[in-house]
Amino acid sequence: MKNKAVKCCPFSPKECSKECALHIDPDDLNEVVRNKLASIGVIDRENGICALKNLSLCMDRILYEELSGFLK
């Protein structure tokens, strides 16, 4: 997950960084949690992730699992 592109905040035209209250900094996470999330591609070990993006990914996964079970 070594994407070097600048990630923009969904609320302002600024870079998504540690200054935003919604940013999840990998340094704030437990080392085990950070490594597990990074190994499955949820969070970047160096850059972190926006909490709203993380919530969106979680909800997408829940919807996918529910609908795929429903359509079988």
Number of C-alpha atoms within 10 A of each C-alpha: 13 8 8 7 6 10 15 13 17 12 7 8 9 12 13 22 19 15 9 12 10 15 19 20 20 21 12 9 12 9 12 9 11 19 16 12 15 17 13 10 11 17 21 19 19 12 20 21 21 23 14 14 15 15 11 12 13 13 12 12 12 12 12 12 11 11 11 10 9 8 6 5
